[in-house]
Amino acid sequence: MTDHVDRSEPGAGAAPATAAVTPADAADAARLVAFGLQPKLLPARDQEYADLLRRYREDPPFARLADAVAAGLGLIVLEVSPRAGMAVTAAEDSVFAVRMGDYARRAATDSGDRFLHGLAHLAVAAMAYPRPEDLADDGYIGRVTVNGVDAFVRQACRRLEERAEQQGENTDPATDAPGLEAAWRIWVRRSATGATKDARRLPGSTTGIVGKAAAFLTESGFLQRTGDDNGGTYRTTARYQLQVRDMAGSAALAELLDLGVVPVTDGTATLLPAEETDDLDLVADAGLPFHSS
């Protein structure tokens, strides 16, 4: 017959609440975060990654250690799962944060086009997940095309123009004014494709801007290119779904969705905008997945 041990009292033979963290544990936790910073790497294709993910899910002390490593690097853990791996996003003060100014320089774009690039990213997100159930369903895969996103933005521009006329607003404000009201005036003035002798779209055209946004999202592991039709066709990844979920409450995305022009296949409701507020201005550096300066 064994003696009953009361584990509620200290010194009664209870195991330590936490085991000592070893350098090997810290290295494994850092290694897992490093895997998470490689967005195109899938756990199914790397055994070490899969093993560390399993340890994270089965070993709470190790999970807390990995979370602490991520937090120390200014990273926010969105999800840890076989489908998404260790999905992280950078906090605004993180060294890993990407800002629209940085993106513009990498894409060799005119600084005056940053606003349009932010709008292109917002439009891709809105078209990829047009309904609440799409964004909530882990198995949902969104599909977008470059030409489709440009057409959607132009439709939104027409709606904004109508709204401005109804409200008697100035029809030609400064191009650097904040808010989507200024965006439509800039977007509609820009050629959709431009013109080159070999029929290539110009980088500064609106489809060129959307194409750069899609290429960046693909490079970042958020989209996968599936074909060349309609300017380029893409499908979403689990990481992009998590990213859009994290940003779904942003004022800029809410204002775009509030126009009611997000296309859906069955006519059901689109994503609901945030509650009506007075601060739904889209600042010049806003846009998925960027932080404003």
LUMLUMVEX-315214 format. One record per residue (C-alpha): residue number from 1; z negated, y negated, x negated. Coordinates in steps of 0.1 Angstrom, whole numbers, plus 5000, padded with zeros to 4 digits. Layout:
+-------+------+------+------+
| kelum |    z |    y |    x |
+-------+------+------+------+
|   NUM |    Z |    Y |    X |
...
+-------+------+------+------+
//
This chain:
+-------+------+------+------+
| kelum |    z |    y |    x |
+-------+------+------+------+
|     1 | 5000 | 5000 | 5000 |
|     2 | 5010 | 4967 | 4985 |
|     3 | 4989 | 4935 | 4986 |
|     4 | 5001 | 4906 | 5007 |
|     5 | 5009 | 4875 | 4985 |
|     6 | 5005 | 4841 | 5002 |
|     7 | 5033 | 4821 | 4986 |
|     8 | 5022 | 4789 | 5002 |
|     9 | 4994 | 4786 | 4976 |
|    10 | 5001 | 4776 | 4941 |
|    11 | 4994 | 4801 | 4914 |
|    12 | 4997 | 4830 | 4938 |
|    13 | 5025 | 4847 | 4919 |
|    14 | 5053 | 4826 | 4935 |
|    15 | 5085 | 4822 | 4915 |
|    16 | 5092 | 4788 | 4901 |
|    17 | 5109 | 4764 | 4925 |
|    18 | 5137 | 4757 | 4901 |
|    19 | 5148 | 4774 | 4869 |
|    20 | 5152 | 4755 | 4837 |
|    21 | 5187 | 4741 | 4833 |
|    22 | 5204 | 4754 | 4802 |
|    23 | 5231 | 4737 | 4782 |
|    24 | 5254 | 4765 | 4793 |
|    25 | 5247 | 4756 | 4830 |
|    26 | 5255 | 4719 | 4823 |
|    27 | 5287 | 4729 | 4806 |
|    28 | 5298 | 4751 | 4835 |
|    29 | 5290 | 4723 | 4860 |
|    30 | 5310 | 4698 | 4840 |
|    31 | 5338 | 4723 | 4837 |
|    32 | 5339 | 4726 | 4875 |
|    33 | 5341 | 4688 | 4879 |
|    34 | 5369 | 4688 | 4853 |
|    35 | 5388 | 4713 | 4874 |
|    36 | 5383 | 4691 | 4904 |
|    37 | 5399 | 4662 | 4885 |
|    38 | 5431 | 4683 | 4882 |
|    39 | 5444 | 4678 | 4918 |
|    40 | 5474 | 4701 | 4914 |
|    41 | 5453 | 4730 | 4901 |
|    42 | 5445 | 4756 | 4928 |
|    43 | 5415 | 4780 | 4925 |
|    44 | 5438 | 4809 | 4935 |
|    45 | 5458 | 4804 | 4903 |
|    46 | 5429 | 4801 | 4879 |
|    47 | 5402 | 4828 | 4877 |
|    48 | 5376 | 4806 | 4859 |
|    49 | 5380 | 4779 | 4885 |
|    50 | 5376 | 4805 | 4913 |
|    51 | 5345 | 4819 | 4896 |
|    52 | 5328 | 4785 | 4893 |
|    53 | 5336 | 4777 | 4929 |
|    54 | 5320 | 4809 | 4939 |
|    55 | 5289 | 4801 | 4918 |
|    56 | 5287 | 4767 | 4934 |
|    57 | 5288 | 4782 | 4969 |
|    58 | 5263 | 4809 | 4961 |
|    59 | 5239 | 4792 | 4937 |
|    60 | 5223 | 4761 | 4952 |
|    61 | 5206 | 4749 | 4919 |
|    62 | 5240 | 4751 | 4902 |
|    63 | 5256 | 4732 | 4931 |
|    64 | 5231 | 4704 | 4928 |
|    65 | 5238 | 4702 | 4891 |
|    66 | 5275 | 4700 | 4896 |
|    67 | 5270 | 4673 | 4923 |
|    68 | 5248 | 4654 | 4898 |
|    69 | 5275 | 4655 | 4871 |
|    70 | 5301 | 4643 | 4896 |
|    71 | 5278 | 4615 | 4908 |
|    72 | 5272 | 4604 | 4872 |
|    73 | 5309 | 4600 | 4867 |
|    74 | 5312 | 4579 | 4899 |
|    75 | 5328 | 4607 | 4919 |
|    76 | 5322 | 4616 | 4955 |
|    77 | 5324 | 4653 | 4964 |
|    78 | 5344 | 4656 | 4996 |
|    79 | 5345 | 4694 | 4998 |
|    80 | 5341 | 4725 | 4977 |
|    81 | 5361 | 4754 | 4991 |
|    82 | 5387 | 4780 | 4982 |
|    83 | 5414 | 4759 | 5001 |
|    84 | 5407 | 4726 | 4984 |
|    85 | 5389 | 4735 | 4952 |
|    86 | 5363 | 4709 | 4942 |
|    87 | 5379 | 4679 | 4960 |
|    88 | 5365 | 4647 | 4947 |
|    89 | 5374 | 4610 | 4952 |
|    90 | 5364 | 4581 | 4930 |
|    91 | 5338 | 4556 | 4941 |
|    92 | 5349 | 4519 | 4937 |
|    93 | 5329 | 4515 | 4904 |
|    94 | 5341 | 4547 | 4889 |
|    95 | 5362 | 4548 | 4857 |
|    96 | 5385 | 4572 | 4877 |
|    97 | 5391 | 4547 | 4905 |
|    98 | 5428 | 4537 | 4910 |
|    99 | 5434 | 4502 | 4921 |
|   100 | 5465 | 4488 | 4936 |
|   101 | 5471 | 4465 | 4906 |
|   102 | 5470 | 4496 | 4883 |
|   103 | 5493 | 4515 | 4906 |
|   104 | 5518 | 4485 | 4907 |
|   105 | 5519 | 4484 | 4869 |
|   106 | 5524 | 4522 | 4867 |
|   107 | 5552 | 4520 | 4892 |
|   108 | 5568 | 4490 | 4874 |
|   109 | 5567 | 4470 | 4906 |
|   110 | 5567 | 4433 | 4912 |
|   111 | 5531 | 4421 | 4917 |
|   112 | 5543 | 4404 | 4949 |
|   113 | 5551 | 4438 | 4964 |
|   114 | 5516 | 4452 | 4961 |
|   115 | 5510 | 4444 | 4997 |
|   116 | 5540 | 4464 | 5008 |
|   117 | 5530 | 4493 | 4987 |
|   118 | 5496 | 4493 | 5003 |
|   119 | 5512 | 4493 | 5038 |
|   120 | 5535 | 4522 | 5028 |
|   121 | 5505 | 4543 | 5018 |
|   122 | 5488 | 4535 | 5051 |
|   123 | 5519 | 4544 | 5070 |
|   124 | 5522 | 4578 | 5053 |
|   125 | 5486 | 4586 | 5062 |
|   126 | 5491 | 4575 | 5098 |
|   127 | 5523 | 4596 | 5102 |
|   128 | 5508 | 4626 | 5084 |
|   129 | 5479 | 4629 | 5108 |
|   130 | 5488 | 4611 | 5141 |
|   131 | 5461 | 4627 | 5163 |
|   132 | 5424 | 4632 | 5159 |
|   133 | 5427 | 4670 | 5163 |
|   134 | 5453 | 4670 | 5135 |
|   135 | 5429 | 4653 | 5111 |
|   136 | 5400 | 4676 | 5122 |
|   137 | 5419 | 4709 | 5119 |
|   138 | 5416 | 4724 | 5085 |
|   139 | 5448 | 4745 | 5091 |
|   140 | 5469 | 4715 | 5101 |
|   141 | 5498 | 4706 | 5077 |
|   142 | 5514 | 4672 | 5082 |
|   143 | 5550 | 4665 | 5073 |
|   144 | 5566 | 4632 | 5065 |
|   145 | 5599 | 4619 | 5052 |
|   146 | 5607 | 4587 | 5033 |
|   147 | 5632 | 4575 | 5059 |
|   148 | 5608 | 4584 | 5087 |
|   149 | 5580 | 4564 | 5072 |
|   150 | 5602 | 4534 | 5067 |
|   151 | 5615 | 4536 | 5103 |
|   152 | 5579 | 4539 | 5115 |
|   153 | 5569 | 4507 | 5096 |
|   154 | 5599 | 4489 | 5110 |
|   155 | 5589 | 4499 | 5145 |
|   156 | 5554 | 4486 | 5138 |
|   157 | 5569 | 4454 | 5125 |
|   158 | 5587 | 4449 | 5158 |
|   159 | 5555 | 4454 | 5177 |
|   160 | 5537 | 4429 | 5155 |
|   161 | 5565 | 4404 | 5160 |
|   162 | 5562 | 4407 | 5198 |
|   163 | 5525 | 4403 | 5195 |
|   164 | 5528 | 4372 | 5174 |
|   165 | 5553 | 4356 | 5198 |
|   166 | 5531 | 4364 | 5228 |
|   167 | 5501 | 4347 | 5211 |
|   168 | 5522 | 4317 | 5200 |
|   169 | 5515 | 4322 | 5164 |
|   170 | 5534 | 4307 | 5135 |
|   171 | 5564 | 4328 | 5129 |
|   172 | 5568 | 4321 | 5092 |
|   173 | 5534 | 4319 | 5074 |
|   174 | 5530 | 4322 | 5036 |
|   175 | 5540 | 4357 | 5024 |
|   176 | 5506 | 4362 | 5007 |
|   177 | 5486 | 4357 | 5039 |
|   178 | 5462 | 4386 | 5047 |
|   179 | 5467 | 4409 | 5076 |
|   180 | 5494 | 4431 | 5090 |
|   181 | 5507 | 4400 | 5109 |
|   182 | 5521 | 4388 | 5075 |
|   183 | 5533 | 4422 | 5064 |
|   184 | 5560 | 4426 | 5091 |
|   185 | 5576 | 4394 | 5081 |
|   186 | 5579 | 4406 | 5045 |
|   187 | 5589 | 4441 | 5053 |
|   188 | 5617 | 4433 | 5078 |
|   189 | 5632 | 4408 | 5053 |
|   190 | 5636 | 4435 | 5027 |
|   191 | 5666 | 4458 | 5027 |
|   192 | 5659 | 4494 | 5037 |
|   193 | 5679 | 4508 | 5008 |
|   194 | 5695 | 4480 | 4988 |
|   195 | 5729 | 4486 | 4973 |
|   196 | 5740 | 4501 | 4941 |
|   197 | 5774 | 4514 | 4929 |
|   198 | 5763 | 4550 | 4929 |
|   199 | 5745 | 4547 | 4963 |
|   200 | 5710 | 4550 | 4949 |
|   201 | 5683 | 4532 | 4967 |
|   202 | 5669 | 4502 | 4949 |
|   203 | 5632 | 4504 | 4937 |
|   204 | 5624 | 4472 | 4956 |
|   205 | 5639 | 4483 | 4989 |
|   206 | 5615 | 4495 | 5016 |
|   207 | 5626 | 4531 | 5012 |
|   208 | 5623 | 4527 | 4974 |
|   209 | 5587 | 4515 | 4980 |
|   210 | 5579 | 4544 | 5003 |
|   211 | 5595 | 4568 | 4978 |
|   212 | 5573 | 4556 | 4951 |
|   213 | 5542 | 4560 | 4973 |
|   214 | 5553 | 4596 | 4981 |
|   215 | 5559 | 4603 | 4944 |
|   216 | 5525 | 4590 | 4935 |
|   217 | 5508 | 4610 | 4962 |
|   218 | 5527 | 4641 | 4950 |
|   219 | 5516 | 4635 | 4914 |
|   220 | 5480 | 4631 | 4926 |
|   221 | 5480 | 4664 | 4944 |
|   222 | 5480 | 4649 | 4979 |
|   223 | 5516 | 4658 | 4990 |
|   224 | 5541 | 4685 | 4980 |
|   225 | 5578 | 4678 | 4980 |
|   226 | 5597 | 4703 | 5001 |
|   227 | 5633 | 4689 | 5002 |
|   228 | 5657 | 4660 | 4997 |
|   229 | 5666 | 4654 | 5034 |
|   230 | 5659 | 4620 | 5049 |
|   231 | 5651 | 4604 | 5015 |
|   232 | 5627 | 4632 | 5006 |
|   233 | 5606 | 4655 | 5027 |
|   234 | 5569 | 4662 | 5020 |
|   235 | 5540 | 4683 | 5033 |
|   236 | 5504 | 4674 | 5031 |
|   237 | 5477 | 4693 | 5011 |
|   238 | 5441 | 4700 | 5019 |
|   239 | 5430 | 4673 | 4994 |
|   240 | 5451 | 4647 | 5012 |
|   241 | 5435 | 4656 | 5046 |
|   242 | 5401 | 4652 | 5030 |
|   243 | 5411 | 4618 | 5015 |
|   244 | 5424 | 4605 | 5048 |
|   245 | 5393 | 4617 | 5066 |
|   246 | 5373 | 4597 | 5042 |
|   247 | 5394 | 4566 | 5048 |
|   248 | 5400 | 4570 | 5085 |
|   249 | 5375 | 4543 | 5094 |
|   250 | 5391 | 4516 | 5072 |
|   251 | 5399 | 4484 | 5089 |
|   252 | 5435 | 4484 | 5076 |
|   253 | 5443 | 4519 | 5090 |
|   254 | 5426 | 4510 | 5123 |
|   255 | 5448 | 4479 | 5127 |
|   256 | 5480 | 4499 | 5120 |
|   257 | 5469 | 4526 | 5145 |
|   258 | 5460 | 4500 | 5171 |
|   259 | 5496 | 4491 | 5175 |
|   260 | 5502 | 4524 | 5193 |
|   261 | 5535 | 4533 | 5176 |
|   262 | 5524 | 4564 | 5156 |
|   263 | 5549 | 4591 | 5166 |
|   264 | 5536 | 4623 | 5180 |
|   265 | 5556 | 4653 | 5192 |
|   266 | 5539 | 4660 | 5226 |
|   267 | 5531 | 4625 | 5238 |
|   268 | 5493 | 4629 | 5235 |
|   269 | 5470 | 4602 | 5222 |
|   270 | 5472 | 4590 | 5187 |
|   271 | 5442 | 4585 | 5164 |
|   272 | 5418 | 4561 | 5180 |
|   273 | 5413 | 4528 | 5162 |
|   274 | 5379 | 4515 | 5152 |
|   275 | 5359 | 4494 | 5176 |
|   276 | 5373 | 4459 | 5181 |
|   277 | 5359 | 4436 | 5154 |
|   278 | 5368 | 4403 | 5139 |
|   279 | 5375 | 4415 | 5104 |
|   280 | 5406 | 4437 | 5107 |
|   281 | 5424 | 4418 | 5080 |
|   282 | 5444 | 4439 | 5056 |
|   283 | 5437 | 4424 | 5022 |
|   284 | 5464 | 4424 | 4996 |
|   285 | 5450 | 4452 | 4975 |
|   286 | 5441 | 4475 | 5004 |
|   287 | 5457 | 4509 | 5009 |
|   288 | 5452 | 4546 | 5005 |
|   289 | 5440 | 4559 | 4981 |
|   290 | 5432 | 4526 | 4963 |
|   291 | 5402 | 4504 | 4959 |
|   292 | 5406 | 4466 | 4962 |
|   293 | 5399 | 4446 | 4930 |
+-------+------+------+------+
//
